[in-house]
Amino acid sequence: MGLGLAGIFTMGSVKRIRAVVATATAGIPEFVEDGASGFLAPFADASLFDSALERAWNQRHIWQEMGAQAHAKIIARLTGKPEVLFAQKLTQLISP
């Protein structure tokens, strides 16, 4: 599981029971299933991300359910705290 900083932010959102809109990169699809537990753009492209945002807005009535589903999935797979992973990644980036 190669999560970059974007993946760690996404995991943090999911852990806090939030629906996620993200790109399908950096291991994110391991935790977020498009249309079931969040909304994914295939890759970092403005028009594709806009489409994912539009789909999310049109299904805003199920955001809480989607967030709960993503939360259950990540809790089943992970231990630890995303904020600790984030701090570790930042430390690695700024260390000489």
Phi and psi restraints in degrees (value plus and minus 20) as a CYANA .aco file:
   2 GLY   PHI    -120.3   -80.3
   2 GLY   PSI      65.8   105.8
   3 LEU   PHI    -112.4   -72.4
   3 LEU   PSI     109.1   149.1
   4 GLY   PHI    -108.5   -68.5
   4 GLY   PSI    -188.9  -148.9
   5 LEU   PHI     -82.4   -42.4
   5 LEU   PSI     -57.0   -17.0
   6 ALA   PHI     -81.5   -41.5
   6 ALA   PSI     -60.1   -20.1
   7 GLY   PHI     -84.4   -44.4
   7 GLY   PSI     -58.5   -18.5
   8 ILE   PHI     -87.2   -47.2
   8 ILE   PSI     -61.6   -21.6
   9 PHE   PHI     -81.7   -41.7
   9 PHE   PSI     -62.0   -22.0
  10 THR   PHI     -82.4   -42.4
  10 THR   PSI     -64.8   -24.8
  11 MET   PHI     -81.3   -41.3
  11 MET   PSI     -58.0   -18.0
  12 GLY   PHI     -82.5   -42.5
  12 GLY   PSI     -60.9   -20.9
  13 SER   PHI     -84.9   -44.9
  13 SER   PSI     -65.1   -25.1
  14 VAL   PHI     -83.5   -43.5
  14 VAL   PSI     -62.1   -22.1
  15 LYS   PHI     -82.9   -42.9
  15 LYS   PSI     -46.6    -6.6
  16 ARG   PHI    -113.2   -73.2
  16 ARG   PSI      -3.2    36.8
  17 ILE   PHI      39.5    79.5
  17 ILE   PSI      35.4    75.4
  18 ARG   PHI    -140.5  -100.5
  18 ARG   PSI     121.0   161.0
  19 ALA   PHI     -88.4   -48.4
  19 ALA   PSI     125.8   165.8
  20 VAL   PHI    -139.1   -99.1
  20 VAL   PSI     119.9   159.9
  21 VAL   PHI    -137.9   -97.9
  21 VAL   PSI     100.7   140.7
  22 ALA   PHI    -172.2  -132.2
  22 ALA   PSI     157.0   197.0
  23 THR   PHI    -114.1   -74.1
  23 THR   PSI     131.8   171.8
  24 ALA   PHI    -103.2   -63.2
  24 ALA   PSI      41.8    81.8
  25 THR   PHI    -155.0  -115.0
  25 THR   PSI     151.1   191.1
  26 ALA   PHI      36.1    76.1
  26 ALA   PSI      14.0    54.0
  27 GLY   PHI      60.9   100.9
  27 GLY   PSI     -20.2    19.8
  28 ILE   PHI     -80.1   -40.1
  28 ILE   PSI     -59.9   -19.9
  29 PRO   PHI     -81.9   -41.9
  29 PRO   PSI     -34.2     5.8
  30 GLU   PHI     -88.0   -48.0
  30 GLU   PSI     -42.5    -2.5
  31 PHE   PHI    -138.0   -98.0
  31 PHE   PSI     -43.0    -3.0
  32 VAL   PHI    -141.7  -101.7
  32 VAL   PSI      99.3   139.3
  33 GLU   PHI    -119.3   -79.3
  33 GLU   PSI     102.4   142.4
  34 ASP   PHI     -77.5   -37.5
  34 ASP   PSI     105.8   145.8
  35 GLY   PHI      63.8   103.8
  35 GLY   PSI     -31.7     8.3
  36 ALA   PHI    -132.5   -92.5
  36 ALA   PSI     -67.1   -27.1
  37 SER   PHI    -145.7  -105.7
  37 SER   PSI      -9.1    30.9
  38 GLY   PHI     148.2   188.2
  38 GLY   PSI    -188.0  -148.0
  39 PHE   PHI    -151.4  -111.4
  39 PHE   PSI     104.9   144.9
  40 LEU   PHI    -138.4   -98.4
  40 LEU   PSI     116.8   156.8
  41 ALA   PHI    -112.9   -72.9
  41 ALA   PSI     120.0   160.0
  42 PRO   PHI     -76.4   -36.4
  42 PRO   PSI     -55.6   -15.6
  43 PHE   PHI    -179.1  -139.1
  43 PHE   PSI     155.2   195.2
  44 ALA   PHI     -94.0   -54.0
  44 ALA   PSI      68.3   108.3
  45 ASP   PHI    -157.9  -117.9
  45 ASP   PSI     111.0   151.0
  46 ALA   PHI     -76.4   -36.4
  46 ALA   PSI     -64.1   -24.1
  47 SER   PHI     -90.3   -50.3
  47 SER   PSI     -56.3   -16.3
  48 LEU   PHI     -89.8   -49.8
  48 LEU   PSI     -58.2   -18.2
  49 PHE   PHI     -87.7   -47.7
  49 PHE   PSI     -58.6   -18.6
  50 ASP   PHI     -79.0   -39.0
  50 ASP   PSI     -61.2   -21.2
  51 SER   PHI     -82.9   -42.9
  51 SER   PSI     -61.8   -21.8
  52 ALA   PHI     -84.4   -44.4
  52 ALA   PSI     -60.0   -20.0
  53 LEU   PHI     -83.5   -43.5
  53 LEU   PSI     -61.0   -21.0
  54 GLU   PHI     -83.6   -43.6
  54 GLU   PSI     -63.6   -23.6
  55 ARG   PHI     -82.0   -42.0
  55 ARG   PSI     -60.9   -20.9
  56 ALA   PHI     -82.2   -42.2
  56 ALA   PSI     -66.2   -26.2
  57 TRP   PHI     -82.3   -42.3
  57 TRP   PSI     -60.6   -20.6
  58 ASN   PHI     -89.0   -49.0
  58 ASN   PSI     -37.1     2.9
  59 GLN   PHI    -136.5   -96.5
  59 GLN   PSI       6.7    46.7
  60 ARG   PHI     -80.0   -40.0
  60 ARG   PSI     -42.3    -2.3
  61 HIS   PHI     -88.5   -48.5
  61 HIS   PSI     -34.3     5.7
  62 ILE   PHI    -135.6   -95.6
  62 ILE   PSI      -5.9    34.1
  63 TRP   PHI     -76.7   -36.7
  63 TRP   PSI     -64.1   -24.1
  64 GLN   PHI     -83.6   -43.6
  64 GLN   PSI     -63.7   -23.7
  65 GLU   PHI     -82.1   -42.1
  65 GLU   PSI     -63.4   -23.4
  66 MET   PHI     -83.9   -43.9
  66 MET   PSI     -62.8   -22.8
  67 GLY   PHI     -82.2   -42.2
  67 GLY   PSI     -59.8   -19.8
  68 ALA   PHI     -85.5   -45.5
  68 ALA   PSI     -58.9   -18.9
  69 GLN   PHI     -86.1   -46.1
  69 GLN   PSI     -64.6   -24.6
  70 ALA   PHI     -84.0   -44.0
  70 ALA   PSI     -60.6   -20.6
  71 HIS   PHI     -79.6   -39.6
  71 HIS   PSI     -67.6   -27.6
  72 ALA   PHI     -80.7   -40.7
  72 ALA   PSI     -59.1   -19.1
  73 LYS   PHI     -86.2   -46.2
  73 LYS   PSI     -64.2   -24.2
  74 ILE   PHI     -91.6   -51.6
  74 ILE   PSI     -57.1   -17.1
  75 ILE   PHI     -84.4   -44.4
  75 ILE   PSI     -57.0   -17.0
  76 ALA   PHI     -86.4   -46.4
  76 ALA   PSI     -46.8    -6.8
  77 ARG   PHI    -121.7   -81.7
  77 ARG   PSI     -45.1    -5.1
  78 LEU   PHI    -138.4   -98.4
  78 LEU   PSI     131.3   171.3
  79 THR   PHI    -144.3  -104.3
  79 THR   PSI     143.8   183.8
  80 GLY   PHI      74.2   114.2
  80 GLY   PSI    -192.1  -152.1
  81 LYS   PHI    -144.2  -104.2
  81 LYS   PSI     109.8   149.8
  82 PRO   PHI     -77.3   -37.3
  82 PRO   PSI     -54.6   -14.6
  83 GLU   PHI     -85.3   -45.3
  83 GLU   PSI     -50.2   -10.2
  84 VAL   PHI     -90.4   -50.4
  84 VAL   PSI     -63.2   -23.2
  85 LEU   PHI     -80.1   -40.1
  85 LEU   PSI     -61.8   -21.8
  86 PHE   PHI     -81.4   -41.4
  86 PHE   PSI     -66.7   -26.7
  87 ALA   PHI     -81.9   -41.9
  87 ALA   PSI     -59.5   -19.5
  88 GLN   PHI     -84.2   -44.2
  88 GLN   PSI     -63.2   -23.2
  89 LYS   PHI     -82.6   -42.6
  89 LYS   PSI     -63.4   -23.4
  90 LEU   PHI     -81.5   -41.5
  90 LEU   PSI     -63.5   -23.5
  91 THR   PHI     -80.3   -40.3
  91 THR   PSI     -61.7   -21.7
  92 GLN   PHI     -83.3   -43.3
  92 GLN   PSI     -59.1   -19.1
  93 LEU   PHI     -88.7   -48.7
  93 LEU   PSI     -54.7   -14.7
  94 ILE   PHI    -117.1   -77.1
  94 ILE   PSI     -27.9    12.1
  95 SER   PHI     -94.8   -54.8
  95 SER   PSI     119.5   159.5
